[in-house]
Amino acid sequence: MSLLLRGGWVVTQDAQRAVVRGDVLVDEGRIAAVGDVKGGADEEIDCTDCAVLPGLINAHGHVANTLLRGRADDVPLEKMLEVAFAADAKLTRRDVQVGALLGCIEMLKSGTTSFVDLFYWEDEVARAVREAGIRGFLAWTVLDPEVTTQRGVPVKNAEQFVQKHKGHPRITPMVGLQGVYACSEETYLAAKDVAEREDVKMHTHLSETRVEVYEHEKKTGLRPIEWLDKIGFLGPRLSAAHCVWVTINEVRTLANRGVAVAHCPVSNMKLASGGVAPVPEMRDAGLAVGLGTDSPISNNGLDLFSDMKVCALLHKATRWDASLMPAQAVLDLATIGAAKVLGVDRELGSVEVGKRADLAVVDLRRPHATPFYPANLCSQLVYACRGSDVRTTIVDGVMRVGDGHLVGVDEAEVLGRAREIAVELFG
Ligand SMILES: [Zn+2]
């Protein structure tokens, strides 16, 4: 099955960050040509006045929490977690699957083709990923057995999940960790052991709030990053969400150990985590940084277009420097940067021949995006465009959204089931 995206503005995100006016040919799930393509394909999509970009990559979230959207607004992290954990205890496997499917639909319709998820019952999230046709990097959450709502031993659950899902073309299993406030040294090292044995990546929350950092320092004498380094946990297998409360020395430690970061500006702002992750310094230090929405409880959406804009504005506003985090740097975080975070930049994150065909087509004819100039297309995407401008989304060479409509999944049915579950959960 071949697809030809004809006549768009291709934002390649290649090493030169070239924007090419032309076509993209997709064949057997991969990008077969970029530029002036002669001849046809099994299916042709007219991309006139559209931008064709690499599918966006959401570097951190908890997708099944769509069911909790709007249930913990205007409260800090600790209060939000109370709501989340209380709801978690009531969720059934079916609820998690429906919540995850709802999140996958929202992401596909706003141009996201890959996402990182940190949750228990990742096998249900995996089911949703298979059904929706999106790409999932799924980290089963490990935490101390005495504080979990999971049945069985979390690290064993993670190991089984990883073993079961390794080798799937669109599901990459990972080992997740909740954070230093819920994981002992023994838990961290047991999780690392599984990740090394199975040769998979790890994902965790890290230095998200001031409370987390100071409580940990009180308990151990060390800040979370210093402590994780001392116990030998940090390494290139790890991507860490947030890293808001970090010193420049800790940024250097992360760089030295090859740890990658998922920056979640909207969640950090909404929960009033205070401070701002020093992303410019992280990038200067050579860290791979991606952009994440975090949970629909703390965002409340999964639209990376909206979060790209907030990301750019947050750093400018707080540093009094309009040149900081320019549009290109922010678009990088949501595409090739996030692919580097996951160690898959040879396969994903840019529109280049040979890579997997994960693509988003964005309509540039909407009122809020008019007029547009080819020379500032990247700024237009970050500052003017919205997730709802995405017309077509392709994952692994298969069209999952066409002309704004979901393909292969009954959207109305999933939304209806999500509403029913919300009534059961919250009345
Ligand atoms: Zn999170």
Residues whose N, C-alpha, C, O or C-beta is under 5 A from the ligand:
A	BS01	ZN	D294
